[in-house]
């Protein structure tokens, strides 16, 4: 049997993988090298920044001036990852807490047996779970800006996706990717639409009708992409880019596949506690302003309570927590190195220079072409400025009045910002949340990028079409 598997694996490597995808750290390191070289070429520049009425720091259009360049030498570049880990401390701490707490819950076996029950309920119609979960998470991204909150759900859904016959990539797809789809085409997202519209000085959440149509179409296409991939993997698991790493996870789940009556009363209490945890997180985000520390605290309490209810000893709980946290070390390092890319560009004062020159290019183009070009430009800026609200504060004060001069409505400018900020989050290693989700799922960035690029191409073309339609109908 092992020989047969070995031969199949060799065959897959020859026919399916093609060029070997570099390690995530190698990819990020090459980008760091490229940006560090750019600091010697791109001149320094800065916009004047002020605090607006909403308390947001925004740039002043027309205030750009060149400043002394600060090329980043070898010593500065080597320090950047350390500073990146410091700057990313909040999300890294979140990963350690969630990883440890989830492993605590997993040790009680409640999740394993709960998954067996779900699989039995959906037996023969497993594919129905994909659109249900995807639309729920996409709606969360579209309505209240759900994005960071997707991280703990990845950990919950990895074993479920594997038990249903899919892979770890699907767990990231129906959670993180779904949130990104909703985030990109949001109707009511306060962190992108709300802030961008307020800076552009147009009515808050106006244009909701067109945005809702965009959200439905975008989420439907993303769901179909996931369902087609899930069907393919269901038929032949070896086609999965993460087949090898998922084999061990599948073997662990197989031990529970035949135990249909092992869901004890204790397991039910723990699963109810986990459901309550999710409910509290959703309630807290929507009404209490919960952020990463609060979500982590809720998960930590849930993990500890589950360990006690599951009758784990103090030592068992400690070992389980540390084991789960250790599994997040790789993702934590990637987040620090990815953040280093931005730190190098910021220290060299080249981000504002890039934005100024890109805006100058847009201003010389016809309005329809300029609108289409603004989209990839926003994507480029998003590589360096991962925060949606931060990117809005940086670009909207410049691009909104620029759009007025060349005939692009401010409503359309906000939509272009949404597309550029949201869709590209699923392909840029500078997105800490993407790296965190991939780390939890055990999916290498390179393999994820190769998997998601076809969908990214579809979304790019779709976004251009939405922009053209908005321009032609005079959407404002």
C-alpha positions in Angstrom: 0.0 0.0 0.0 2.8 2.4 0.9 4.5 1.7 -2.4 1.3 2.4 -4.3 0.9 5.7 -2.5 4.5 6.6 -3.2 4.1 5.9 -6.9 1.0 8.0 -7.0 2.7 10.8 -5.2 5.6 10.8 -7.7 3.1 10.8 -10.6 1.3 13.8 -9.1 4.5 15.7 -8.6 5.4 15.2 -12.3 2.0 16.0 -13.7 0.3 18.3 -11.3 2.9 20.5 -9.5 5.1 21.6 -12.3 7.4 24.3 -10.9 8.1 23.9 -7.2 6.5 26.8 -5.2 9.1 28.5 -2.9 8.6 28.6 0.8 6.5 31.5 2.1 9.5 32.9 4.0 11.5 32.8 0.8 8.8 34.7 -1.1 8.6 37.4 1.6 12.4 37.7 1.8 12.7 38.3 -1.9 10.1 41.0 -1.7 12.0 42.6 1.2 15.1 42.5 -1.0 13.3 44.2 -3.9 11.8 46.9 -1.7 15.1 47.6 0.0 16.7 48.1 -3.4 13.8 50.4 -4.4 14.7 52.7 -1.4 17.9 53.6 -3.2 16.0 54.4 -6.4 12.7 56.0 -5.4 13.0 59.6 -4.0 11.6 60.4 -0.6 8.4 62.3 -0.3 5.6 63.2 2.1 2.1 64.6 2.2 1.0 67.0 5.0 -1.4 65.1 7.3 -4.2 66.6 9.5 -6.8 65.2 11.8 -10.3 65.6 10.3 -13.6 66.2 12.1 -14.1 62.4 12.6 -10.7 62.2 14.4 -9.1 60.4 11.5 -5.6 61.4 10.3 -5.8 62.2 6.6 -3.5 63.6 4.0 -3.9 67.1 2.5 -4.4 67.0 -1.2 -1.8 69.1 -3.0 0.5 69.2 -0.1 3.1 66.7 -1.4 6.7 67.7 -1.3 9.9 65.8 -1.9 12.0 65.1 1.2 15.5 63.7 1.8 15.6 60.1 0.8 16.5 57.5 3.5 17.9 54.4 1.7 17.7 51.3 3.9 21.0 49.6 4.2 21.7 46.0 5.2 21.6 46.7 9.0 18.3 48.6 8.7 16.8 45.8 6.6 17.9 43.1 9.1 16.2 45.1 11.9 12.9 45.4 10.1 11.6 41.8 10.8 12.3 42.4 14.5 10.3 45.6 14.4 7.7 43.8 12.3 7.2 41.2 15.0 6.9 44.0 17.6 4.3 45.9 15.4 2.4 42.7 14.8 2.4 41.7 18.5 -1.4 42.0 18.8 -2.3 39.6 16.0 0.6 37.3 16.9 -0.5 37.2 20.6 -4.0 36.5 19.2 -2.7 33.6 17.2 -1.0 32.1 20.2 -4.1 32.4 22.4 -6.5 31.0 19.8 -4.1 28.2 18.9 -3.7 27.2 22.5 -7.3 27.5 23.4 -8.5 25.6 20.4 -6.1 22.8 21.0 -7.5 22.6 24.6 -11.0 22.2 23.2 -9.7 19.6 20.7 -8.2 17.5 23.4 -11.6 16.8 24.8 -12.6 15.2 21.5 -15.9 17.1 21.5 -15.2 18.7 18.1 -14.2 15.3 16.6 -17.4 13.6 17.6 -19.5 16.7 16.8 -18.0 16.6 13.3 -18.9 13.0 12.9 -22.5 13.9 13.6 -22.5 16.7 11.1 -21.0 14.5 8.4 -23.7 11.9 9.1 -26.4 14.5 8.7 -25.1 15.8 5.4 -24.0 12.4 4.1 -24.5 12.4 0.3 -25.2 16.1 0.2 -22.0 17.5 1.8 -21.7 20.2 -1.0 -24.6 22.1 0.5 -22.5 23.2 3.4 -20.2 25.2 1.1 -22.7 27.9 0.0 -24.3 28.1 3.4 -21.1 28.9 5.2 -19.6 31.0 2.4 -22.7 33.4 2.3 -22.8 33.7 6.1 -19.1 34.8 6.3 -19.4 37.0 3.2 -22.4 38.7 4.7 -20.4 39.3 7.9 -17.7 41.0 5.8 -20.2 43.1 3.9 -22.3 44.3 6.8 -20.0 44.8 9.8 -16.6 44.4 8.3 -15.9 40.9 9.5 -12.3 40.1 8.6 -9.9 39.5 11.6 -12.7 37.5 13.2 -12.3 34.8 10.6 -9.1 33.6 12.2 -10.5 31.4 14.9 -13.2 30.0 12.6 -10.5 28.5 10.3 -9.3 26.3 13.2 -12.9 25.1 13.7 -13.6 24.4 10.1 -10.3 22.6 9.1 -11.4 19.2 10.6 -14.9 19.6 9.3 -13.8 20.2 5.8 -11.4 17.2 6.0 -14.2 15.0 7.4 -16.5 16.0 4.5 -13.8 14.9 2.0 -12.4 18.3 1.2 -9.1 19.9 2.2 -7.5 22.6 4.5 -7.6 25.1 1.7 -11.4 24.9 1.7 -11.5 25.8 5.4 -9.7 29.1 4.5 -11.9 29.5 1.5 -15.3 29.4 3.2 -14.1 31.6 6.0 -11.3 34.1 5.2 -11.9 34.2 1.4 -15.6 34.6 2.0 -15.1 37.5 4.4 -12.8 39.1 1.8 -15.4 38.8 -0.9 -18.0 40.5 1.4 -15.4 43.1 2.6 -14.6 44.0 -1.1 -18.1 44.4 -2.2 -19.6 45.6 1.0 -22.8 47.6 1.3 -22.5 48.7 4.9 -18.9 47.9 6.0 -18.2 50.8 8.4 -14.4 50.3 8.2 -14.2 50.8 4.4 -17.4 52.2 2.9 -18.3 54.3 6.0 -14.9 55.9 6.4 -14.2 56.3 2.7 -17.6 57.9 2.0 -17.2 60.3 5.0 -13.7 61.4 3.7 -15.1 61.8 0.2 -18.0 63.9 1.7 -20.9 61.9 0.2 -23.9 60.6 2.2 -23.0 57.7 4.5 -23.8 54.3 3.0 -25.3 55.9 -0.1 -25.3 53.8 -3.3 -26.3 50.7 -1.3 -28.5 49.3 -4.1 -25.7 48.9 -6.7 -23.3 47.6 -4.0 -25.9 45.0 -3.0 -26.1 43.7 -6.5 -22.3 43.6 -6.7 -22.1 41.7 -3.4 -24.6 39.1 -4.6 -22.9 38.5 -7.9 -19.4 38.5 -6.4 -20.3 36.1 -3.5 -22.1 33.8 -5.9 -19.1 33.5 -8.2 -16.8 32.9 -5.3 -19.1 30.2 -4.0 -19.3 28.5 -7.4 -15.5 28.5 -7.6 -15.3 26.9 -4.1 -18.0 24.3 -5.0 -16.3 23.3 -8.2 -13.0 22.9 -6.4 -14.6 21.0 -3.5 -16.3 18.6 -6.0 -12.9 17.9 -7.7 -11.2 17.2 -4.4 -14.0 15.1 -3.2 -13.5 12.8 -6.3 -9.8 12.8 -6.1 -8.2 14.1 -2.8 -4.7 13.7 -4.3 -5.4 16.7 -6.6 -5.3 19.0 -3.5 -2.1 21.1 -3.3 -2.0 20.3 0.4 -2.7 16.6 0.0 0.5 15.5 1.8 0.1 17.7 4.8 -3.6 16.9 5.1 -3.0 13.1 5.1 -1.9 13.2 8.8 -4.9 15.2 9.7 -7.2 12.8 7.9 -5.7 9.8 9.7 -6.5 11.4 13.0 -10.1 12.0 12.0 -10.4 8.4 10.6 -10.3 7.1 14.2 -13.6 8.7 14.9 -15.3 7.9 11.6 -16.9 4.7 12.8 -17.9 5.9 16.3 -21.4 7.3 15.7 -22.6 7.0 19.3 -19.6 8.4 21.2 -21.0 12.0 21.5 -21.4 12.1 25.3 -23.3 14.5 27.4 -20.0 16.1 28.3 -19.1 16.6 24.6 -22.5 18.2 24.0 -21.9 20.7 26.8 -18.5 21.6 25.4 -19.9 22.1 21.9 -22.7 24.2 23.4 -20.0 26.3 25.1 -18.2 26.7 21.8 -21.5 27.8 20.1 -22.0 30.3 23.0 -18.4 31.5 22.4 -19.1 32.2 18.8 -22.4 34.0 19.7 -20.7 36.2 22.2 -18.0 37.1 19.7 -20.6 38.1 17.1 -22.6 40.1 19.6 -19.5 41.7 21.0 -18.2 42.8 17.5 -21.6 44.1 16.5 -22.6 45.9 19.7 -19.7 46.2 22.1 -16.8 47.1 19.8 -15.0 43.8 20.5 -11.5 43.7 18.9 -8.7 41.2 18.9 -7.9 41.3 22.7 -11.6 40.8 23.6 -12.1 38.0 21.0 -8.9 36.2 22.3 -10.2 36.5 25.9 -13.5 34.9 25.0 -11.7 32.1 23.3 -9.3 31.6 26.2 -12.2 31.3 28.7 -13.9 28.8 26.4 -10.8 26.7 26.1 -10.1 26.7 29.9 -13.8 25.9 30.6 -13.8 23.1 28.0 -10.7 21.6 29.6 -12.3 21.6 33.1 -15.6 20.2 31.8 -13.7 17.6 29.8 -11.9 16.5 33.0 -8.4 17.2 31.8 -5.8 17.6 34.5 -3.9 20.8 35.1 -0.8 19.4 33.4 -2.8 18.1 30.5 -4.4 21.5 30.0 -1.1 23.3 30.2 0.6 20.9 27.7 -2.3 21.1 25.3 -2.3 24.9 25.4 1.5 25.2 24.8 1.3 22.6 22.0 -1.4 24.6 20.3 0.4 27.9 20.7 3.7 26.3 19.4 1.8 25.4 16.2 1.4 29.2 15.5 5.1 30.0 15.6 5.6 29.7 11.9 2.6 32.1 11.1 4.0 34.5 13.7 7.4 34.7 12.0 5.7 35.2 8.6 3.6 38.1 10.0 6.8 39.8 11.3 8.7 39.4 8.1 5.7 40.6 6.0 5.3 43.6 8.2 9.0 44.3 7.6 8.2 45.1 3.9 6.0 48.0 5.0 8.4 49.2 7.6 11.3 49.4 5.1 9.1 51.4 2.7 7.9 53.7 5.5 11.4 54.3 6.9 12.6 55.3 3.4 9.6 57.7 3.0 8.8 56.3 -0.5 5.1 55.3 -0.1 3.8 58.9 -0.4 6.1 59.4 -3.4 4.6 56.4 -5.1 1.1 57.6 -4.4 1.9 61.1 -5.7 3.3 59.8 -9.0 0.5 57.3 -9.6 -2.1 60.0 -9.0 -0.2 62.1 -11.6 -0.6 59.4 -14.1 -4.3 59.0 -13.5 -4.9 62.7 -14.0 -3.7 62.6 -17.6 -6.1 59.8 -18.7 -9.6 59.9 -20.1 -12.2 59.4 -17.3 -13.3 55.8 -18.2 -9.7 54.6 -18.6 -8.6 56.5 -15.5 -11.4 54.8 -13.5 -10.2 51.3 -14.6 -6.5 52.2 -13.9 -7.4 53.4 -10.4 -8.3 49.9 -9.4 -4.8 48.3 -9.9 -3.3 51.4 -8.4 -5.4 50.9 -5.2 -4.3 47.3 -5.2 -0.7 48.4 -5.4 -1.2 50.8 -2.5 -2.9 48.0 -0.5 0.3 46.0 -0.7 2.0 48.6 1.6 -1.1 49.8 3.5 -3.0 46.7 4.7 -5.5 48.6 6.9 -8.7 49.4 5.1 -9.4 52.5 7.2 -5.8 53.5 7.0 -5.7 53.2 3.2 -9.0 55.2 2.9 -7.4 58.0 5.0 -4.3 57.9 2.7 -5.8 57.7 -0.7 -9.4 59.1 -0.6 -8.3 62.8 0.1 -6.2 62.6 -3.1 -8.2 60.5 -5.4 -11.7 61.9 -4.7 -10.9 65.5 -5.8 -8.8 64.1 -8.6 -11.8 62.1 -9.8 -13.8 65.4 -9.8 -11.4 66.9 -12.2 -11.4 64.1 -14.7 -15.1 63.1 -14.5 -15.1 60.2 -12.0 -17.9 60.4 -9.4 -16.9 60.2 -5.8 -19.3 57.3 -5.3 -17.4 55.4 -8.0 -14.0 56.3 -6.5 -15.1 54.8 -3.2 -16.2 51.6 -5.0 -12.8 51.4 -6.7 -11.1 51.8 -3.3 -13.2 49.0 -1.9 -12.2 46.6 -4.8 -8.5 47.5 -4.6 -8.4 47.2 -0.8 -10.5 44.0 -0.5 -9.8 41.6 -3.3 -6.0 41.9 -3.2 -5.9 41.0 0.5 -6.2 37.4 -0.5 -3.0 37.4 -2.6 -0.6 39.8 -0.7 1.8 38.3 2.0 1.7 41.7 3.7 -1.9 40.9 4.9 -1.3 39.6 8.4 -4.7 38.1 8.7 -4.2 36.0 5.5 -0.9 34.7 6.8 -2.5 34.0 10.2 -5.4 32.0 8.6 -3.0 30.1 6.3 -0.8 29.3 9.3 -3.7 27.9 11.4 -4.8 25.8 8.4 -1.3 24.6 7.6 -1.5 25.9 4.0 1.8 27.4 2.6 1.4 30.8 1.1 2.9 29.8 -2.3 0.3 27.0 -2.7 -2.5 29.2 -1.6 -1.4 31.9 -4.2 -1.3 29.3 -7.0 -4.7 28.1 -6.0 -6.5 31.4 -5.6 -5.0 33.2 -8.7 -7.6 31.9 -11.1 -10.4 33.3 -8.9 -8.4 36.6 -8.5 -8.3 36.9 -12.3 -12.0 36.4 -12.5 -12.7 39.0 -9.8 -10.3 41.5 -11.4 -12.3 41.3 -14.7 -15.6 41.4 -12.8 -14.5 44.5 -10.9 -13.5 46.3 -14.1 -16.9 45.5 -15.6 -18.6 46.9 -12.4 -16.5 50.0 -12.6 -17.3 50.5 -16.3 -21.0 50.0 -15.7 -20.9 52.5 -12.8 -19.1 55.0 -15.0 -21.5 54.6 -18.0 -24.7 54.9 -15.9 -23.3 58.0 -14.1 -23.6 56.3 -10.7 -23.2 58.9 -8.0 
